[in-house]
Amino acid sequence: MTGRGQNAHMERKTPANACCRCGATAYRPVITRDATGAMKASHVYRCVGCKLEFTDIDTWRGTPSAAPPQRVFEPSQGTEA
């Protein structure tokens, strides 16, 4: 039998695949133009909620990664965080 407290706890649980800053559950690739003007993937991604830019999904999730630390970009300032 499930009690009220248990259901309330389950509702507050954050998805494993969510932004560590805003909780959004999606991100998009950042597309840039190359020297010839062609649209290319930049290998940078942007959170759909807070616009955090990152190169590693674990950075977006806020979880430790086995890979070396990746750069995090602040879109409004264009500098590393």
C-alpha positions in Angstrom: 0.0 0.0 0.0 1.3 3.4 -1.0 1.1 6.3 1.5 0.8 10.0 0.8 4.3 10.7 1.9 5.8 8.3 -0.5 3.9 9.8 -3.4 4.9 13.3 -2.5 8.6 12.2 -2.4 8.3 10.6 -5.9 6.8 13.8 -7.3 9.8 15.9 -6.2 12.3 13.6 -7.7 14.4 15.2 -10.5 14.9 13.3 -13.7 18.4 11.9 -14.2 18.6 13.6 -17.6 18.0 17.2 -16.6 19.9 20.4 -16.4 21.7 21.0 -13.1 20.9 24.7 -13.1 17.3 24.9 -14.2 15.9 21.4 -14.4 15.1 21.5 -18.1 15.0 18.0 -19.7 16.2 19.0 -23.2 19.2 20.7 -24.9 20.0 21.5 -28.5 23.1 21.5 -30.6 24.7 24.9 -31.4 25.0 25.4 -35.1 27.6 27.8 -36.5 28.8 28.9 -39.9 32.3 27.8 -41.2 34.6 30.0 -43.3 32.6 29.2 -46.4 29.3 30.1 -44.8 28.1 26.5 -44.5 26.1 25.6 -41.4 28.1 23.1 -39.3 27.7 21.4 -35.9 30.0 23.2 -33.3 30.1 20.2 -30.9 28.6 22.6 -28.3 25.2 22.2 -26.9 22.7 24.7 -25.3 20.1 24.0 -22.6 16.6 24.9 -23.7 15.8 26.4 -20.3 18.7 28.5 -19.0 20.7 28.6 -22.2 23.8 27.1 -20.5 26.3 26.0 -23.2 28.4 22.9 -22.7 30.4 20.3 -24.5 29.8 17.3 -22.2 26.4 16.0 -21.2 27.7 15.3 -17.6 28.4 19.0 -17.3 24.8 19.8 -18.1 23.5 17.1 -15.8 25.9 18.2 -13.0 27.3 14.7 -12.5 30.9 13.7 -12.3 32.4 12.3 -15.5 35.2 9.9 -16.2 36.4 12.2 -18.9 38.6 15.3 -18.2 36.6 18.5 -17.2 34.9 20.2 -20.2 34.4 23.9 -20.9 31.2 25.5 -19.9 30.2 28.7 -21.8 28.1 31.5 -20.5 26.1 32.6 -23.5 25.3 36.1 -22.4 29.0 36.9 -21.7 30.8 34.6 -24.2 33.3 33.6 -21.5 34.1 30.4 -19.7 32.6 29.8 -16.3 
